[in-house]
């Protein structure tokens, strides 16, 4: 399975990717947790590291004696996320306070012992990637929450991209051997974008999920008039942790001088 379209999501936890069946090779569980005001959800695993990322709303993430964190996010386009990362054998309670809250969840096996860490919005590395290149056709916001530079003990990498209306992201086309999940939201929600995973094109809409496997290019473009947010989660491979991206040779030239890019004559 490459493409997953399953809205609307109900209350409670909705699994979107599982480490079994057609998605076993992704090596990750992924889903969405939606809570009404006052509701809570408990999680525990003997073997898995887990993370929760606040999509929107107001709530808390409680890891017992390791700390409890009040979290709030008006929306995911204009505000950076809160993200809680915990090791195996750590009990966690997720809750919504005086209004509804929505969280994204990811998990994978990890035998390492490490410290519970909550990443607040100000700890998120945010950049306008692509500025000054490709005549600004691929300028986008990239928010990296954690990777090997600040969470080397984790088997996961997580971040967000906000695609500017009418512009490209995940560009130039590139690939990597580690499996990756993209999950999308649009503003306004009836918006859409396009992607090609390998040689297969897809229309992407609000709350779709795309799975990216070894060697598959995955460029994205956002329809004019709409903003596209997507969460990306990568699973490090044993003895091959995520790091460099491999730009497809045929398209490598686009990162060169802009004057080589054709422009219409007026």
Secondary structure as GFF3:
##gff-version 3
##sequence-region A 1 266
A	DSSP	beta_strand	3	5	.	.	.	ID=ss1
A	DSSP	beta_strand	12	17	.	.	.	ID=ss2
A	DSSP	three_ten_helix	21	26	.	.	.	ID=ss3
A	DSSP	beta_strand	29	35	.	.	.	ID=ss4
A	DSSP	beta_strand	40	43	.	.	.	ID=ss5
A	DSSP	beta_strand	48	62	.	.	.	ID=ss6
A	DSSP	three_ten_helix	64	66	.	.	.	ID=ss7
A	DSSP	beta_strand	68	73	.	.	.	ID=ss8
A	DSSP	beta_strand	83	86	.	.	.	ID=ss9
A	DSSP	beta_strand	92	109	.	.	.	ID=ss10
A	DSSP	beta_strand	117	119	.	.	.	ID=ss11
A	DSSP	three_ten_helix	121	123	.	.	.	ID=ss12
A	DSSP	beta_strand	125	129	.	.	.	ID=ss13
A	DSSP	three_ten_helix	134	136	.	.	.	ID=ss14
A	DSSP	beta_strand	140	146	.	.	.	ID=ss15
A	DSSP	beta_strand	156	163	.	.	.	ID=ss16
A	DSSP	beta_strand	168	169	.	.	.	ID=ss17
A	DSSP	beta_strand	174	175	.	.	.	ID=ss18
A	DSSP	beta_strand	180	187	.	.	.	ID=ss19
A	DSSP	beta_strand	192	197	.	.	.	ID=ss20
A	DSSP	beta_strand	200	205	.	.	.	ID=ss21
A	DSSP	beta_strand	208	212	.	.	.	ID=ss22
A	DSSP	beta_strand	220	222	.	.	.	ID=ss23
A	DSSP	beta_strand	227	235	.	.	.	ID=ss24
A	DSSP	beta_strand	246	247	.	.	.	ID=ss25
A	DSSP	three_ten_helix	249	255	.	.	.	ID=ss26
A	DSSP	three_ten_helix	258	260	.	.	.	ID=ss27
###
